[in-house]
Amino acid sequence: MISSNRRPNEVKSYSTLAGIPFYNFGMPSGFKAYVDQIVRVGRTFDFHPDDPDSAYTPLVRGKRLIAVISRGDGGYGPGGRNEPLNHLDPHLRTVFSFIGVEQVEIVAAENDEHGGTALADSLDSARRRLLRLAGGRSVCRSEHG
């Protein structure tokens, strides 16, 4: 297991691709633990208590997050019928922008519980979006550690 002290260095060194299931309107506890390991004072943000107007300074620059989200139902995106129940996307945008990640891309694969055409269409849309985000290249990276 990679030491939690190395996690902030990783997020500062590389853009992040994360596969995250949508659990009970938010993120699963394992991913929350990852977030808690990377959001660290002096590592991914600075804290200046003497400057109340600008107490927090992000330290991550030039990186992006691509979050591939799986959801059982649909309509959790902007303007969707379930958008008010979606606490994951706003949480990701808030946390990662807080540390300085300027590009947070959410790619959702929805309707897993429904299956059929709704799921197939959602998966096709997610694949096309991921290809666009990768600049048309197929990208594969394995995690070592």
C-alpha positions as CSV (number, residue, x, y, z in Angstrom):
1,M,0.0,0.0,0.0
2,I,1.3,3.4,-0.9
3,S,2.0,5.5,2.2
4,S,-0.5,8.3,2.8
5,N,2.4,10.7,2.8
6,R,3.1,10.0,-0.9
7,R,-0.5,10.7,-2.0
8,P,-0.2,14.5,-1.9
9,N,2.9,14.3,-4.1
10,E,1.1,12.1,-6.6
11,V,-1.8,14.6,-7.0
12,K,0.7,17.4,-7.4
13,S,2.7,15.4,-10.0
14,Y,0.1,13.8,-12.2
15,S,-3.4,14.5,-13.4
16,T,-5.9,12.0,-11.8
17,L,-8.3,9.5,-13.4
18,A,-10.6,8.1,-10.8
19,G,-13.4,5.5,-11.1
20,I,-15.9,6.2,-8.4
21,P,-19.2,4.5,-7.7
22,F,-22.1,6.6,-6.7
23,Y,-23.2,5.4,-3.2
24,N,-26.1,6.8,-1.3
25,F,-25.9,10.1,-3.2
26,G,-22.2,10.6,-2.5
27,M,-18.8,9.0,-2.6
28,P,-17.9,5.7,-1.0
29,S,-15.8,5.7,2.2
30,G,-12.7,4.4,0.4
31,F,-12.6,7.3,-1.9
32,K,-13.3,9.7,1.0
33,A,-10.3,8.3,2.7
34,Y,-8.2,9.0,-0.4
35,V,-9.5,12.6,-0.4
36,D,-8.6,13.0,3.2
37,Q,-5.1,11.7,2.4
38,I,-4.5,14.3,-0.4
39,V,-6.1,17.4,1.2
40,R,-3.2,18.2,3.5
41,V,-2.1,21.6,4.9
42,G,1.3,22.5,3.7
43,R,1.2,19.8,1.0
44,T,-1.7,20.5,-1.3
45,F,-2.9,23.8,0.3
46,D,-1.5,26.4,2.6
47,F,-3.3,28.0,5.5
48,H,-2.6,31.6,6.5
49,P,-4.7,32.4,9.7
50,D,-3.5,36.0,9.7
51,D,-5.1,36.7,6.4
52,P,-8.9,36.1,6.9
53,D,-9.7,37.3,3.3
54,S,-7.3,34.7,1.8
55,A,-6.6,32.2,4.5
56,Y,-6.3,29.2,2.1
57,T,-3.9,29.0,-0.9
58,P,-4.1,26.0,-3.3
59,L,-0.7,24.4,-4.0
60,V,-1.7,22.0,-6.9
61,R,-1.2,23.6,-10.3
62,G,-1.8,22.5,-13.9
63,K,-3.5,19.3,-13.1
64,R,-6.9,17.9,-13.8
65,L,-9.3,15.3,-12.4
66,I,-11.3,13.0,-14.7
67,A,-13.9,11.3,-12.5
68,V,-15.7,8.3,-14.1
69,I,-18.9,7.9,-12.0
70,S,-21.2,4.9,-12.1
71,R,-24.8,5.4,-11.1
72,G,-27.6,3.0,-10.9
73,D,-30.3,5.4,-11.9
74,G,-30.1,8.4,-14.3
75,G,-30.8,12.1,-14.3
76,Y,-28.2,13.1,-11.7
77,G,-26.4,15.6,-14.0
78,P,-27.1,19.3,-14.4
79,G,-30.8,19.9,-15.0
80,G,-31.7,16.2,-14.4
81,R,-34.6,15.0,-12.3
82,N,-32.3,13.7,-9.6
83,E,-29.7,16.5,-9.6
84,P,-30.7,17.7,-6.1
85,L,-29.8,14.2,-4.8
86,N,-26.3,14.3,-6.3
87,H,-23.8,15.3,-3.6
88,L,-20.8,13.6,-5.3
89,D,-20.2,15.9,-8.3
90,P,-20.3,19.1,-6.2
91,H,-18.1,17.6,-3.5
92,L,-15.5,16.6,-6.1
93,R,-15.5,20.0,-7.7
94,T,-15.2,21.7,-4.3
95,V,-12.4,19.6,-2.9
96,F,-10.3,19.4,-6.0
97,S,-10.6,23.1,-6.8
98,F,-9.8,23.9,-3.1
99,I,-6.4,22.3,-3.6
100,G,-5.9,23.9,-7.0
101,V,-7.1,21.4,-9.6
102,E,-8.6,23.7,-12.2
103,Q,-10.2,21.1,-14.5
104,V,-12.6,18.7,-12.9
105,E,-14.3,16.6,-15.6
106,I,-17.2,14.4,-14.6
107,V,-18.0,11.5,-16.9
108,A,-21.1,9.6,-15.8
109,A,-22.2,6.1,-16.7
110,E,-25.8,5.9,-15.5
111,N,-28.8,3.6,-15.6
112,D,-27.0,0.4,-14.5
113,E,-30.1,-0.6,-12.5
114,H,-32.3,-0.2,-15.6
115,G,-30.1,-1.9,-18.1
116,G,-31.2,-2.2,-21.7
117,T,-31.1,0.8,-24.1
118,A,-30.8,3.4,-21.3
119,L,-27.6,1.8,-20.0
120,A,-26.2,1.1,-23.5
121,D,-26.8,4.7,-24.5
122,S,-25.2,6.0,-21.3
123,L,-22.1,3.8,-21.7
124,D,-21.7,4.9,-25.3
125,S,-21.9,8.5,-24.3
126,A,-19.4,8.0,-21.5
127,R,-16.9,6.2,-23.9
128,R,-17.2,9.0,-26.4
129,R,-16.6,11.7,-23.8
130,L,-13.6,9.9,-22.4
131,L,-12.1,9.6,-25.9
132,R,-12.6,13.3,-26.4
133,L,-10.9,14.0,-23.1
134,A,-8.0,11.8,-24.0
135,G,-7.6,13.7,-27.3
136,G,-8.9,10.7,-29.3
137,R,-6.2,8.4,-27.9
138,S,-6.9,5.2,-26.1
139,V,-5.0,5.4,-22.8
140,C,-4.2,2.6,-20.4
141,R,-2.1,3.0,-17.2
142,S,-1.7,0.4,-14.5
143,E,-1.3,1.2,-10.8
144,H,1.8,-0.1,-9.2
145,G,2.4,0.2,-5.5
